[in-house]
Amino acid sequence: MKTIGYIIQKEFKQIFRNKGMLPIIFILPLLQLIILSNAATFEVQHIKFSYIDNDKTSFSRALIDKFNASAYFNVIADFSSKKEANSAMLTGDVDVILEIPHYFERNLLKNKKTTLAVTIDAIDGAAAGVENVYINQIVHDFNKNAQAVLMQPDDLKNKSKTITSIPSFWFNETLNYKTFMVPGILVLLVTMITLFLSGMNIVREKEIGTLEQINVTPIKKHQFVIGKLFPFWIIGLGLLSIGLIIAKILFNVPMVGSVGLMYLYTSIYILVILGMGLFISNFTDTQQQAMFIAWFFVVIFILMSGLFTPIESMPPWAQFLTEFNPIKYFVEVMRMVMLKGASYTDILPQLIKTFIYAIVMNGLAVWSYKKTN
């Protein structure tokens, strides 16, 4: 234990002696948490809306006013022809074109029905889908108001009763996207910092030549690995602590579950990432190589973790691969504990898989580290 303690002291001195590394470890991740949590949103706002009003009646103006009153749409243009509107969409000046046909009001008054043409820029398919939902909601609301105006008193008496649904939103009552994103981005920062630092750690020793000096000492492999990784384990937990404080103070993210349970899982998860970083560093000769390899794996893990896109939407083969993705389990646990108040029993499957992952990765890291005298 005394040998491991000396190695840990050496690592902490080496970390805090590097003045250029300290901002990267402590300041930049927190700035990223603040910036990404405000920028990474699933909401689609400020939609550039345009219309072609071929009817120019009170009903068509009422429909346009509905879009103008919406917080999601910016009505920026009134085109006189379809050709002008298509040209504007081609140059990216508008996102949505609503075409109101001739005799729009007359058909509503006479036939009780009419049609609308909506053109949506669908280069971003996800955003186009959301925009379509917004448009359908506004048109549906307008349609209800129009029916109320068009119905005769006798029709109102004979009108069949309608079913009204009252939604109840659990775990995120205000539907605030930050409540969903902040725990995931916190996972991302803890993962990236600990992976990159551990991945470059031994490689740096190789580059400056101190690794050869350590190898000729009687230090055992497990002592060297523990002493090397323990400081970054502490740094990872420290980043989690500061991130949780920012999540609560700045973003008011609820913390329904046990904070101790989050630390328990995170302490095991960081062992997985540290073992992965050490394993990478054992097979690289420069910090640049270690960075590239670590970045390659972390990008795949992040994109397939369910952080930005639901795992259920992925093809079956991709869903199978996510079972071997440790970031997926960390994202699930953070959201379950913070937002749902999940207990130890609820996260036990993720905890067991992560613990097995930690044993495997650190075992491979110790095995692949070659200590030559």
Secondary structure, DSSP 4 states (H G I P E B T S, - for coil): -HHHHHHHHHHHHHHHH-TTHHIIIIIHHHHHHHHHHHH------SEEEEEEESS-SHHHHHHHHHHHH-SSEEEEEE-SSHHHHHHHHHTTS-SEEEEEPTTHHHHHHHHS----EEEE--SSHHHHHHHHHHHHHHHHHHHHHHHHHH--HHHHHHPPP---------S-TT--HHHHHHHHHHHHHHHHHHHHHHHHHHHHHHHHTHHHHHHTSS--HHHHHHHHHHHHHHHHHHHHHHHHHHHHHTS-----S-HHHHHHHHHHHHHHHHHHHHHHHHT-SSHHHHHHHHHHHHHHHHHTTTSSS-GGGS-HHHHHHGGG-HHHHHHHHHHIIIII---TTTTHHHHHHHHHHHHHHHHHHHHH-----
